[in-house]
Amino acid sequence: MFDMTGTLHPQTHIAAAAMASTQVVLDRNPHVAPADCLPLLRASMQDSFGVHGAAGYSLMRDVLATGHRGVWPQLGVALDDALLTDVLDAFETTLVTVIEPYMSAIEVLATIRAHGIATAIVSVNDEQLLQDCVDACGLRPYFDVVLSSEAARSCKPEPGMFELAMRALAVPAAAVMRTGENAY
């Protein structure tokens, strides 16, 4: 089982998408300086991940929306539903446009596939965004299962999504190779 962001593609793709979504607000609110909003936005997103993570399961789109709602009104920006939708859409569209896999990931996955080892992606991304990113990266041929938190109704590090992926792969927990501190 592989995570998507930071494992199969660089974190910088998320940063580019975040900047594009932030730019949507800045373009419509020229009175706000990027230097004023970026530290606040970073902190608000971290808080949002913490709040939603404690809830057990949340859509990634809701996590991002909470983060944005925590910042823009402080800076005099009226973040109505239409603007928030544009912001979230810009994040997703940009991510799918800029995302590329690590070249080493493709090589490793091809080797794993050649050895007949069952593989899955388990990601906190929402279903459609995850599927679009997998396709944009050309990763689909290397995975038997692509599982989002949305489809699993469970978020990492909770075991539910890992257990669902193992059932989908028809692989018992004892047969799963475990690497990393929190890997399954």
LORO-493854 format. One record per atom (N, C-alpha, C): residue in three letters; chain; atom name; x, y, z; residue number from 1. Coordinates in steps of 0.02 Angstrom, whole numbers, padded with zeros to 5 digits. Each point is the difference from the previous one (the first is absolute). Layout:
<sites>
SITE  code  unit  site      c1      c2      c3  pos
SITE   ALA     A    CA       X       Y       Z  NUM
...
</sites>
This chain:
<sites>
SITE  code  unit  site      c1      c2      c3  pos
SITE   MET     A     N   00042  -00059   00000    1
SITE   MET     A    CA  -00042   00059   00000    1
SITE   MET     A     C   00044   00062   00000    1
SITE   PHE     A     N  -00017   00047  -00042    2
SITE   PHE     A    CA   00038   00061  -00008    2
SITE   PHE     A     C  -00045   00060   00013    2
SITE   ASP     A     N   00028   00050   00032    3
SITE   ASP     A    CA  -00032   00065   00004    3
SITE   ASP     A     C   00012   00035  -00067    3
SITE   MET     A     N  -00038   00050  -00015    4
SITE   MET     A    CA   00008   00036  -00063    4
SITE   MET     A     C   00051   00057   00007    4
SITE   THR     A     N  -00018   00051   00039    5
SITE   THR     A    CA   00040   00060   00005    5
SITE   THR     A     C   00063  -00011   00041    5
SITE   GLY     A     N   00056   00018  -00029    6
SITE   GLY     A    CA   00064  -00008   00034    6
SITE   GLY     A     C   00031  -00068  -00009    6
SITE   THR     A     N  -00040  -00048  -00022    7
SITE   THR     A    CA   00025  -00067  -00013    7
SITE   THR     A     C   00003  -00013  -00075    7
SITE   LEU     A     N  -00054   00013  -00035    8
SITE   LEU     A    CA  -00002  -00011  -00072    8
SITE   LEU     A     C   00010   00064  -00040    8
SITE   HIS     A     N  -00014   00056   00030    9
SITE   HIS     A    CA   00014   00065  -00032    9
SITE   HIS     A     C   00024   00050   00053    9
SITE   PRO     A     N   00038   00050  -00021   10
SITE   PRO     A    CA   00028   00048   00048   10
SITE   PRO     A     C  -00053   00045   00033   10
SITE   GLN     A     N   00015   00019   00062   11
SITE   GLN     A    CA  -00042   00047   00037   11
SITE   GLN     A     C  -00006   00067  -00037   11
SITE   THR     A     N   00049   00017  -00041   12
SITE   THR     A    CA  -00002   00064  -00035   12
SITE   THR     A     C  -00061   00008  -00044   12
SITE   HIS     A     N  -00029  -00056  -00022   13
SITE   HIS     A    CA  -00061   00004  -00040   13
SITE   HIS     A     C  -00058   00027   00041   13
SITE   ILE     A     N  -00002  -00021   00063   14
SITE   ILE     A    CA  -00052   00025   00046   14
SITE   ILE     A     C   00011   00075   00011   14
SITE   ALA     A     N   00062   00020   00009   15
SITE   ALA     A    CA   00016   00070   00011   15
SITE   ALA     A     C  -00021   00043  -00061   15
SITE   ALA     A     N   00012  -00025  -00060   16
SITE   ALA     A    CA  -00020   00037  -00060   16
SITE   ALA     A     C  -00076   00007  -00004   16
SITE   ALA     A     N  -00036  -00053   00018   17
SITE   ALA     A    CA  -00073   00003  -00001   17
SITE   ALA     A     C  -00026   00047   00054   17
SITE   ALA     A     N   00032  -00001   00058   18
SITE   ALA     A    CA  -00020   00046   00054   18
SITE   ALA     A     C   00012   00073  -00020   18
SITE   MET     A     N   00055   00013  -00034   19
SITE   MET     A    CA   00013   00069  -00022   19
SITE   MET     A     C  -00051   00022  -00052   19
SITE   ALA     A     N  -00018  -00046  -00045   20
SITE   ALA     A    CA  -00050   00017  -00051   20
SITE   ALA     A     C  -00067   00016   00032   20
SITE   SER     A     N  -00019  -00039   00051   21
SITE   SER     A    CA  -00064   00013   00032   21
SITE   SER     A     C   00002   00065   00040   21
SITE   THR     A     N   00056   00015   00031   22
SITE   THR     A    CA   00008   00063   00036   22
SITE   THR     A     C  -00003   00059  -00048   22
SITE   GLN     A     N   00029  -00009  -00059   23
SITE   GLN     A    CA   00001   00054  -00050   23
SITE   GLN     A     C  -00071   00019  -00022   23
SITE   VAL     A     N  -00046  -00048   00001   24
SITE   VAL     A    CA  -00070   00015  -00018   24
SITE   VAL     A     C  -00027   00054   00047   24
SITE   VAL     A     N   00014  -00006   00064   25
SITE   VAL     A    CA  -00024   00049   00049   25
SITE   VAL     A     C   00038   00066  -00009   25
SITE   LEU     A     N   00065  -00005  -00009   26
SITE   LEU     A    CA   00040   00062  -00006   26
SITE   LEU     A     C  -00019   00040  -00063   26
SITE   ASP     A     N  -00015  -00035  -00054   27
SITE   ASP     A    CA  -00020   00035  -00062   27
SITE   ASP     A     C  -00063   00040   00010   27
SITE   ARG     A     N  -00044  -00024   00042   28
SITE   ARG     A    CA  -00064   00034   00011   28
SITE   ARG     A     C   00003   00049   00059   28
SITE   ASN     A     N   00056   00000   00036   29
SITE   ASN     A    CA   00008   00042   00059   29
SITE   ASN     A     C   00070   00031   00000   29
SITE   PRO     A     N   00012   00047  -00045   30
SITE   PRO     A    CA   00067   00028  -00007   30
SITE   PRO     A     C   00026   00036   00062   30
SITE   HIS     A     N  -00044   00014   00048   31
SITE   HIS     A    CA   00022   00034   00061   31
SITE   HIS     A     C   00038  -00048   00047   31
SITE   VAL     A     N  -00002  -00064  -00014   32
SITE   VAL     A    CA   00035  -00049   00042   32
SITE   VAL     A     C   00067  -00017  -00031   32
SITE   ALA     A     N   00052   00007   00039   33
SITE   ALA     A    CA   00068  -00016  -00023   33
SITE   ALA     A     C   00014  -00074   00014   33
SITE   PRO     A     N   00031  -00034  -00048   34
SITE   PRO     A    CA   00018  -00071   00011   34
SITE   PRO     A     C   00039  -00011   00064   34
SITE   ALA     A     N   00045   00045   00016   35
SITE   ALA     A    CA   00040  -00007   00061   35
SITE   ALA     A     C  -00043   00001   00063   35
SITE   ASP     A     N  -00058   00033  -00004   36
SITE   ASP     A    CA  -00045   00002   00058   36
SITE   ASP     A     C  -00041  -00064   00008   36
SITE   CYS     A     N  -00017  -00031  -00056   37
SITE   CYS     A    CA  -00045  -00057   00004   37
SITE   CYS     A     C   00035  -00068   00005   37
SITE   LEU     A     N   00058  -00007  -00030   38
SITE   LEU     A    CA   00031  -00066  -00004   38
SITE   LEU     A     C   00016  -00031   00068   38
SITE   PRO     A     N   00030   00037   00048   39
SITE   PRO     A    CA   00013  -00032   00065   39
SITE   PRO     A     C  -00065  -00018   00036   39
SITE   LEU     A     N  -00050   00043  -00006   40
SITE   LEU     A    CA  -00065  -00014   00032   40
SITE   LEU     A     C  -00033  -00061  -00031   40
SITE   LEU     A     N   00004  -00004  -00066   41
SITE   LEU     A    CA  -00031  -00056  -00035   41
SITE   LEU     A     C   00035  -00066   00018   41
SITE   ARG     A     N   00065   00001   00003   42
SITE   ARG     A    CA   00038  -00060   00019   42
SITE   ARG     A     C  -00021  -00024   00070   42
SITE   ALA     A     N  -00004   00046   00047   43
SITE   ALA     A    CA  -00019  -00017   00069   43
SITE   ALA     A     C  -00072  -00024   00003   43
SITE   SER     A     N  -00044   00033  -00037   44
SITE   SER     A    CA  -00071  -00020   00000   44
SITE   SER     A     C  -00010  -00070  -00030   44
SITE   MET     A     N   00038  -00015  -00053   45
SITE   MET     A    CA  -00004  -00066  -00030   45
SITE   MET     A     C   00024  -00054   00049   45
SITE   GLN     A     N   00054   00014   00036   46
SITE   GLN     A    CA   00024  -00048   00050   46
SITE   GLN     A     C  -00053  -00011   00054   46
SITE   ASP     A     N  -00031   00054   00022   47
SITE   ASP     A    CA  -00053  -00006   00050   47
SITE   ASP     A     C  -00059  -00040  -00027   47
SITE   SER     A     N  -00018   00013  -00064   48
SITE   SER     A    CA  -00056  -00035  -00031   48
SITE   SER     A     C   00013  -00075  -00004   48
SITE   PHE     A     N   00061  -00019  -00019   49
SITE   PHE     A    CA   00018  -00071  -00003   49
SITE   PHE     A     C  -00006  -00031   00069   49
SITE   GLY     A     N   00021   00037   00051   50
SITE   GLY     A    CA  -00005  -00026   00068   50
SITE   GLY     A     C  -00071  -00009   00023   50
SITE   VAL     A     N  -00043   00049  -00013   51
SITE   VAL     A    CA  -00070  -00003   00020   51
SITE   VAL     A     C  -00035  -00057  -00037   51
SITE   HIS     A     N   00009  -00002  -00066   52
SITE   HIS     A    CA  -00034  -00051  -00039   52
SITE   HIS     A     C   00029  -00069   00014   52
SITE   GLY     A     N   00065  -00004   00013   53
SITE   GLY     A    CA   00032  -00064   00016   53
SITE   GLY     A     C  -00028  -00029   00064   53
SITE   ALA     A     N  -00014   00043   00048   54
SITE   ALA     A    CA  -00028  -00023   00064   54
SITE   ALA     A     C  -00072  -00026  -00009   54
SITE   ALA     A     N  -00033   00023  -00054   55
SITE   ALA     A    CA  -00068  -00021  -00013   55
SITE   ALA     A     C  -00004  -00071  -00028   55
SITE   GLY     A     N   00056  -00027  -00022   56
SITE   GLY     A    CA   00002  -00068  -00026   56
SITE   GLY     A     C  -00003  -00006  -00075   56
SITE   TYR     A     N  -00046   00036  -00031   57
SITE   TYR     A    CA  -00006  -00003  -00073   57
SITE   TYR     A     C  -00029   00066  -00025   57
SITE   SER     A     N   00031   00029  -00050   58
SITE   SER     A    CA  -00024   00060  -00032   58
SITE   SER     A     C   00020  -00001  -00073   58
SITE   LEU     A     N  -00039   00032  -00041   59
SITE   LEU     A    CA   00021   00010  -00069   59
SITE   LEU     A     C   00057   00049  -00001   59
SITE   MET     A     N   00049  -00011  -00044   60
SITE   MET     A    CA   00056   00046  -00006   60
SITE   MET     A     C  -00025   00069  -00020   60
SITE   ARG     A     N  -00050   00002  -00042   61
SITE   ARG     A    CA  -00028   00065  -00022   61
SITE   ARG     A     C  -00027   00038   00061   61
SITE   ASP     A     N  -00030  -00035   00049   62
SITE   ASP     A    CA  -00024   00033   00060   62
SITE   ASP     A     C   00057   00025   00044   62
SITE   VAL     A     N   00053  -00039   00003   63
SITE   VAL     A    CA   00059   00020   00039   63
SITE   VAL     A     C   00029   00065  -00030   63
SITE   LEU     A     N   00008   00002  -00065   64
SITE   LEU     A    CA   00026   00060  -00033   64
SITE   LEU     A     C  -00047   00059   00009   64
SITE   ALA     A     N  -00065  -00012  -00006   65
SITE   ALA     A    CA  -00049   00053   00009   65
SITE   ALA     A     C   00004   00030   00070   65
SITE   THR     A     N   00006  -00042   00050   66
SITE   THR     A    CA   00006   00024   00069   66
SITE   THR     A     C   00063   00042   00008   66
SITE   GLY     A     N   00055  -00021  -00030   67
SITE   GLY     A    CA   00061   00039   00003   67
SITE   GLY     A     C  -00008   00069  -00031   67
SITE   HIS     A     N  -00032   00003  -00058   68
SITE   HIS     A    CA  -00010   00065  -00032   68
SITE   HIS     A     C  -00049   00043   00040   68
SITE   ARG     A     N  -00052  -00030   00027   69
SITE   ARG     A    CA  -00048   00040   00040   69
SITE   ARG     A     C   00032   00030   00062   69
SITE   GLY     A     N   00053  -00032   00024   70
SITE   GLY     A    CA   00034   00025   00059   70
SITE   GLY     A     C   00046   00059  -00012   70
SITE   VAL     A     N   00013   00017  -00063   71
SITE   VAL     A    CA   00048   00053  -00016   71
SITE   VAL     A     C  -00030   00062  -00031   71
SITE   TRP     A     N  -00036  -00011  -00054   72
SITE   TRP     A    CA  -00018   00057  -00043   72
SITE   TRP     A     C  -00043   00053   00035   72
SITE   PRO     A     N  -00048  -00017   00041   73
SITE   PRO     A    CA  -00038   00053   00034   73
SITE   PRO     A     C   00044   00044   00045   73
SITE   GLN     A     N   00054  -00029   00028   74
SITE   GLN     A    CA   00047   00040   00041   74
SITE   GLN     A     C   00034   00054  -00041   74
SITE   LEU     A     N   00004  -00011  -00065   75
SITE   LEU     A    CA   00035   00046  -00045   75
SITE   LEU     A     C  -00049   00044  -00039   75
SITE   GLY     A     N  -00062   00001   00021   76
SITE   GLY     A    CA  -00050   00043  -00032   76
SITE   GLY     A     C  -00027  -00028  -00065   76
SITE   VAL     A     N   00004  -00066  -00009   77
SITE   VAL     A    CA  -00025  -00032  -00061   77
SITE   VAL     A     C  -00066  -00035   00015   77
SITE   ALA     A     N  -00050   00017  -00039   78
SITE   ALA     A    CA  -00065  -00034   00006   78
SITE   ALA     A     C   00005  -00066  -00038   78
SITE   LEU     A     N   00007  -00054   00037   79
SITE   LEU     A    CA   00008  -00066  -00031   79
SITE   LEU     A     C  -00068  -00033  -00005   79
SITE   ASP     A     N  -00038   00018  -00052   80
SITE   ASP     A    CA  -00066  -00030  -00009   80
SITE   ASP     A     C   00008  -00069  -00033   80
SITE   ASP     A     N  -00056  -00036  -00006   81
SITE   ASP     A    CA   00002  -00068  -00026   81
SITE   ASP     A     C   00027  -00003  -00072   81
SITE   ALA     A     N  -00017   00050  -00041   82
SITE   ALA     A    CA   00023   00000  -00069   82
SITE   ALA     A     C   00076   00007  -00004   82
SITE   LEU     A     N   00028   00046   00040   83
SITE   LEU     A    CA   00072   00010   00000   83
SITE   LEU     A     C   00035  -00062   00029   83
SITE   LEU     A     N  -00027  -00028   00053   84
SITE   LEU     A    CA   00030  -00060   00029   84
SITE   LEU     A     C   00000  -00057  -00050   84
SITE   THR     A     N  -00053  -00008  -00037   85
SITE   THR     A    CA  -00004  -00052  -00052   85
SITE   THR     A     C   00054   00012  -00052   85
SITE   ASP     A     N   00008   00062  -00022   86
SITE   ASP     A    CA   00052   00016  -00049   86
SITE   ASP     A     C   00070  -00016   00027   86
SITE   VAL     A     N   00011   00015   00063   87
SITE   VAL     A    CA   00064  -00013   00032   87
SITE   VAL     A     C   00015  -00075   00001   87
SITE   LEU     A     N  -00049  -00039   00022   88
SITE   LEU     A    CA   00010  -00072   00005   88
SITE   LEU     A     C   00006  -00032  -00069   88
SITE   ASP     A     N  -00038   00024  -00048   89
SITE   ASP     A    CA   00006  -00025  -00069   89
SITE   ASP     A     C   00068   00016  -00029   89
SITE   ALA     A     N   00026   00060   00015   90
SITE   ALA     A    CA   00067   00019  -00025   90
SITE   ALA     A     C   00053  -00047   00029   90
SITE   PHE     A     N  -00006  -00017   00063   91
SITE   PHE     A    CA   00047  -00046   00031   91
SITE   PHE     A     C   00000  -00066  -00038   91
SITE   GLU     A     N  -00059  -00029  -00010   92
SITE   GLU     A    CA  -00005  -00065  -00032   92
SITE   GLU     A     C   00022   00001  -00073   92
SITE   THR     A     N  -00022   00050  -00037   93
SITE   THR     A    CA   00018   00006  -00070   93
SITE   THR     A     C   00076   00008  -00009   93
SITE   THR     A     N   00029   00042   00042   94
SITE   THR     A    CA   00072   00011  -00005   94
SITE   THR     A     C   00038  -00063   00018   94
SITE   LEU     A     N  -00021  -00033   00053   95
SITE   LEU     A    CA   00036  -00060   00021   95
SITE   LEU     A     C   00001  -00052  -00057   95
SITE   VAL     A     N  -00057  -00012  -00031   96
SITE   VAL     A    CA  -00004  -00049  -00054   96
SITE   VAL     A     C   00043   00022  -00059   96
SITE   THR     A     N   00006   00065  -00010   97
SITE   THR     A    CA   00039   00027  -00056   97
SITE   THR     A     C   00075  -00006   00012   97
SITE   VAL     A     N   00023   00012   00061   98
SITE   VAL     A    CA   00072   00003   00013   98
SITE   VAL     A     C   00029  -00066   00025   98
SITE   ILE     A     N  -00042  -00045   00022   99
SITE   ILE     A    CA   00025  -00061   00033   99
SITE   ILE     A     C   00039  -00044  -00047   99
SITE   GLU     A     N   00056  -00025   00024  100
SITE   GLU     A    CA   00042  -00048  -00036  100
SITE   GLU     A     C   00028  -00048   00052  100
SITE   PRO     A     N   00006  -00063  -00016  101
SITE   PRO     A    CA   00028  -00047   00049  101
SITE   PRO     A     C   00076   00008   00006  101
SITE   TYR     A     N   00026  -00020   00056  102
SITE   TYR     A    CA   00072  -00008   00005  102
SITE   TYR     A     C   00021  -00052  -00052  102
SITE   MET     A     N   00052   00012  -00037  103
SITE   MET     A    CA   00023  -00050  -00049  103
SITE   MET     A     C   00020  -00064   00036  103
SITE   SER     A     N   00030   00006   00058  104
SITE   SER     A    CA   00020  -00060   00037  104
SITE   SER     A     C  -00061  -00041   00020  104
SITE   ALA     A     N  -00056   00033   00012  105
SITE   ALA     A    CA  -00061  -00036   00019  105
SITE   ALA     A     C  -00023  -00045  -00057  105
SITE   ILE     A     N   00002   00025  -00061  106
SITE   ILE     A    CA  -00020  -00041  -00058  106
SITE   ILE     A     C   00045  -00061  -00006  106
SITE   GLU     A     N   00065   00010   00009  107
SITE   GLU     A    CA   00047  -00056  -00005  107
SITE   GLU     A     C  -00013  -00052   00054  107
SITE   VAL     A     N  -00011   00022   00061  108
SITE   VAL     A    CA  -00013  -00046   00055  108
SITE   VAL     A     C  -00066  -00036  -00011  108
SITE   LEU     A     N  -00051   00037  -00020  109
SITE   LEU     A    CA  -00066  -00031  -00011  109
SITE   LEU     A     C   00003  -00051  -00057  109
SITE   ALA     A     N   00036   00015  -00052  110
SITE   ALA     A    CA   00007  -00048  -00056  110
SITE   ALA     A     C   00033  -00064   00024  110
SITE   THR     A     N   00050   00006   00043  111
SITE   THR     A    CA   00034  -00059   00027  111
SITE   THR     A     C  -00047  -00040   00045  111
SITE   ILE     A     N  -00037   00035   00042  112
SITE   ILE     A    CA  -00048  -00034   00044  112
SITE   ILE     A     C  -00052  -00036  -00042  112
SITE   ARG     A     N  -00026   00034  -00051  113
SITE   ARG     A    CA  -00051  -00030  -00044  113
SITE   ARG     A     C   00028  -00061  -00036  113
SITE   ALA     A     N   00063   00005  -00022  114
SITE   ALA     A    CA   00032  -00057  -00035  114
SITE   ALA     A     C   00006  -00061   00045  114
SITE   HIS     A     N   00003   00010   00065  115
SITE   HIS     A    CA   00004  -00055   00047  115
SITE   HIS     A     C  -00068  -00025   00023  115
SITE   GLY     A     N  -00053   00029  -00027  116
SITE   GLY     A    CA  -00067  -00023   00015  116
SITE   GLY     A     C  -00025   00018   00070  116
SITE   ILE     A     N   00029   00051   00030  117
SITE   ILE     A    CA  -00020   00020   00068  117
SITE   ILE     A     C  -00061   00046  -00005  117
SITE   ALA     A     N  -00052  -00014   00039  118
SITE   ALA     A    CA  -00060   00041   00001  118
SITE   ALA     A     C   00015   00068   00031  118
SITE   THR     A     N  -00027   00052  -00030  119
SITE   THR     A    CA   00014   00068   00022  119
SITE   THR     A     C  -00064   00041   00006  119
SITE   ALA     A     N   00003   00049   00044  120
SITE   ALA     A    CA  -00055   00046   00010  120
SITE   ALA     A     C   00026   00069   00016  120
SITE   ILE     A     N  -00038   00051  -00019  121
SITE   ILE     A    CA   00010   00068   00023  121
SITE   ILE     A     C  -00053   00012   00053  121
SITE   VAL     A     N   00020   00026   00057  122
SITE   VAL     A    CA  -00047   00022   00051  122
SITE   VAL     A     C   00015   00074   00012  122
SITE   SER     A     N  -00049   00043  -00013  123
SITE   SER     A    CA   00012   00072   00001  123
SITE   SER     A     C  -00057   00037   00035  123
SITE   VAL     A     N   00018   00054   00033  124
SITE   VAL     A    CA  -00050   00043   00031  124
SITE   VAL     A     C  -00037   00043  -00050  124
SITE   ASN     A     N   00022   00000  -00062  125
SITE   ASN     A    CA  -00034   00040  -00051  125
SITE   ASN     A     C  -00072  -00025  -00010  125
SITE   ASP     A     N  -00043   00046  -00021  126
SITE   ASP     A    CA  -00068  -00018  -00017  126
SITE   ASP     A     C   00000  -00043  -00063  126
SITE   GLU     A     N  -00053  -00038  -00009  127
SITE   GLU     A    CA  -00002  -00052  -00052  127
SITE   GLU     A     C   00017   00026  -00070  127
SITE   GLN     A     N  -00037   00050  -00025  128
SITE   GLN     A    CA   00011   00022  -00069  128
SITE   GLN     A     C   00070   00030  -00009  128
SITE   LEU     A     N   00022   00039   00049  129
SITE   LEU     A    CA   00067   00030  -00005  129
SITE   LEU     A     C   00054  -00054  -00001  129
SITE   LEU     A     N  -00006  -00050   00042  130
SITE   LEU     A    CA   00048  -00054   00001  130
SITE   LEU     A     C   00001  -00037  -00067  130
SITE   GLN     A     N  -00058  -00017  -00026  131
SITE   GLN     A    CA  -00003  -00036  -00063  131
SITE   GLN     A     C   00030   00042  -00057  131
SITE   ASP     A     N  -00015   00065   00000  132
SITE   ASP     A    CA   00028   00045  -00051  132
SITE   ASP     A     C   00076   00004   00006  132
SITE   CYS     A     N   00025   00004   00061  133
SITE   CYS     A    CA   00073   00005   00011  133
SITE   CYS     A     C   00035  -00065  -00020  133
SITE   VAL     A     N  -00029  -00056   00016  134
SITE   VAL     A    CA   00029  -00065  -00019  134
SITE   VAL     A     C   00005  -00004  -00076  134
SITE   ASP     A     N  -00053   00020  -00034  135
SITE   ASP     A    CA   00000  -00001  -00074  135
SITE   ASP     A     C   00050   00050  -00029  135
SITE   ALA     A     N   00002   00060   00029  136
SITE   ALA     A    CA   00047   00051  -00025  136
SITE   ALA     A     C   00072  -00022   00008  136
SITE   CYS     A     N   00014  -00038   00051  137
SITE   CYS     A    CA   00068  -00025   00012  137
SITE   CYS     A     C   00016  -00064  -00039  137
SITE   GLY     A     N  -00051  -00029  -00031  138
SITE   GLY     A    CA   00011  -00063  -00035  138
SITE   GLY     A     C   00012  -00059   00046  138
SITE   LEU     A     N  -00027   00002   00060  139
SITE   LEU     A    CA   00013  -00051   00050  139
SITE   LEU     A     C  -00049  -00059  -00001  139
SITE   ARG     A     N  -00056   00008  -00033  140
SITE   ARG     A    CA  -00052  -00051   00004  140
SITE   ARG     A     C   00025  -00070  -00017  140
SITE   PRO     A     N   00042  -00011  -00049  141
SITE   PRO     A    CA   00022  -00068  -00017  141
SITE   PRO     A     C   00040  -00034   00055  141
SITE   TYR     A     N   00024   00038   00048  142
SITE   TYR     A    CA   00043  -00028   00052  142
SITE   TYR     A     C  -00038  -00019   00064  142
SITE   PHE     A     N  -00066   00013   00002  143
SITE   PHE     A    CA  -00038  -00012   00061  143
SITE   PHE     A     C  -00062  -00042  -00012  143
SITE   ASP     A     N  -00010  -00045   00047  144
SITE   ASP     A    CA  -00060  -00041  -00001  144
SITE   ASP     A     C  -00059   00036   00032  144
SITE   VAL     A     N   00015   00042   00049  145
SITE   VAL     A    CA  -00051   00037   00038  145
SITE   VAL     A     C   00023   00072   00009  145
SITE   VAL     A     N  -00046   00047  -00012  146
SITE   VAL     A    CA   00012   00070   00014  146
SITE   VAL     A     C  -00056   00022   00047  146
SITE   LEU     A     N   00018   00014   00063  147
SITE   LEU     A    CA  -00051   00011   00051  147
SITE   LEU     A     C   00008   00068   00033  147
SITE   SER     A     N  -00052   00039  -00004  148
SITE   SER     A    CA  -00002   00066   00031  148
SITE   SER     A     C  -00032  -00005   00069  148
SITE   SER     A     N   00015   00049   00042  149
SITE   SER     A    CA  -00034   00004   00065  149
SITE   SER     A     C  -00076   00005  -00010  149
SITE   GLU     A     N  -00019   00037  -00052  150
SITE   GLU     A    CA  -00071   00008  -00013  150
SITE   GLU     A     C  -00033  -00067  -00014  150
SITE   ALA     A     N   00030  -00041  -00042  151
SITE   ALA     A    CA  -00029  -00065  -00015  151
SITE   ALA     A     C   00002  -00047   00060  151
SITE   ALA     A     N   00052   00006   00040  152
SITE   ALA     A    CA   00008  -00044   00058  152
SITE   ALA     A     C  -00040   00025   00060  152
SITE   ARG     A     N  -00019   00064  -00001  153
SITE   ARG     A    CA  -00032   00032   00057  153
SITE   ARG     A     C   00043  -00007   00062  153
SITE   SER     A     N   00065   00006  -00011  154
SITE   SER     A    CA   00050  -00006   00053  154
SITE   SER     A     C   00061   00039  -00022  154
SITE   CYS     A     N   00034   00030   00048  155
SITE   CYS     A    CA   00060   00038  -00015  155
SITE   CYS     A     C   00060  -00031   00036  155
SITE   LYS     A     N   00057   00006  -00032  156
SITE   LYS     A    CA   00062  -00021   00032  156
SITE   LYS     A     C   00011   00045   00061  156
SITE   PRO     A     N   00027  -00024   00053  157
SITE   PRO     A    CA   00030  -00066   00010  157
SITE   PRO     A     C  -00048  -00053   00026  157
SITE   GLU     A     N  -00065   00014   00000  158
SITE   GLU     A    CA  -00048  -00050   00023  158
SITE   GLU     A     C   00007  -00064  -00042  158
SITE   PRO     A     N  -00009  -00058   00030  159
SITE   PRO     A    CA   00012  -00062  -00037  159
SITE   PRO     A     C  -00054  -00017  -00051  159
SITE   GLY     A     N  -00058   00032   00002  160
SITE   GLY     A    CA  -00055  -00018  -00044  160
SITE   GLY     A     C   00017   00000  -00073  160
SITE   MET     A     N   00034   00052  -00023  161
SITE   MET     A    CA   00014   00002  -00072  161
SITE   MET     A     C   00053  -00051  -00020  161
SITE   PHE     A     N   00047  -00014   00045  162
SITE   PHE     A    CA   00051  -00051  -00014  162
SITE   PHE     A     C  -00033  -00070  -00002  162
SITE   GLU     A     N  -00045  -00012   00047  163
SITE   GLU     A    CA  -00035  -00064   00002  163
SITE   GLU     A     C  -00042  -00010  -00063  163
SITE   LEU     A     N  -00034   00054  -00022  164
SITE   LEU     A    CA  -00040  -00004  -00062  164
SITE   LEU     A     C   00045  -00014  -00060  164
SITE   ALA     A     N   00057   00032  -00004  165
SITE   ALA     A    CA   00047  -00012  -00055  165
SITE   ALA     A     C   00024  -00072   00001  165
SITE   MET     A     N   00016  -00027   00059  166
SITE   MET     A    CA   00023  -00069   00004  166
SITE   MET     A     C  -00055  -00048  -00022  166
SITE   ARG     A     N  -00063   00014   00019  167
SITE   ARG     A    CA  -00055  -00043  -00023  167
SITE   ARG     A     C  -00008   00004  -00076  167
SITE   ALA     A     N   00006   00060  -00027  168
SITE   ALA     A    CA  -00007   00008  -00073  168
SITE   ALA     A     C   00056  -00036  -00037  168
SITE   LEU     A     N   00059  -00002   00031  169
SITE   LEU     A    CA   00056  -00035  -00030  169
SITE   LEU     A     C  -00001  -00075   00014  169
SITE   ALA     A     N  -00045  -00021   00045  170
SITE   ALA     A    CA  -00003  -00069   00024  170
SITE   ALA     A     C   00067  -00022   00030  170
SITE   VAL     A     N   00028   00045   00040  171
SITE   VAL     A    CA   00065  -00011   00031  171
SITE   VAL     A     C  -00010   00003   00076  171
SITE   PRO     A     N   00020  -00052   00036  172
SITE   PRO     A    CA  -00005   00003   00073  172
SITE   PRO     A     C   00052   00049   00029  172
SITE   ALA     A     N  -00016   00029   00057  173
SITE   ALA     A    CA   00044   00049   00031  173
SITE   ALA     A     C   00071  -00027   00009  173
SITE   ALA     A     N   00006  -00064   00016  174
SITE   ALA     A    CA   00066  -00030   00011  174
SITE   ALA     A     C   00043   00000  -00063  174
SITE   ALA     A     N  -00031   00006  -00058  175
SITE   ALA     A    CA   00038  -00002  -00063  175
SITE   ALA     A     C   00020   00069  -00025  175
SITE   VAL     A     N  -00019   00052   00036  176
SITE   VAL     A    CA   00014   00068  -00022  176
SITE   VAL     A     C   00070   00020   00024  176
SITE   MET     A     N   00040   00025  -00048  177
SITE   MET     A    CA   00067   00025   00016  177
SITE   MET     A     C  -00007   00067   00034  177
SITE   ARG     A     N   00031   00008   00057  178
SITE   ARG     A    CA  -00007   00061   00039  178
SITE   ARG     A     C   00066   00038   00001  178
SITE   THR     A     N  -00002   00064  -00022  179
SITE   THR     A    CA   00058   00043   00003  179
SITE   THR     A     C  -00021   00067   00027  179
SITE   GLY     A     N   00045   00035   00029  180
SITE   GLY     A    CA  -00015   00067   00027  180
SITE   GLY     A     C  -00034  -00005   00068  180
SITE   GLU     A     N   00000   00056   00035  181
SITE   GLU     A    CA  -00025   00001   00069  181
SITE   GLU     A     C  -00073  -00019   00006  181
SITE   ASN     A     N  -00043   00027  -00044  182
SITE   ASN     A    CA  -00072  -00012   00005  182
SITE   ASN     A     C  -00028  -00041  -00058  182
SITE   ALA     A     N   00043  -00033  -00037  183
SITE   ALA     A    CA  -00023  -00036  -00060  183
SITE   ALA     A     C  -00036  -00064   00021  183
SITE   TYR     A     N  -00044  -00021  -00043  184
SITE   TYR     A    CA  -00036  -00063   00009  184
SITE   TYR     A     C   00027  -00049  -00050  184
</sites>
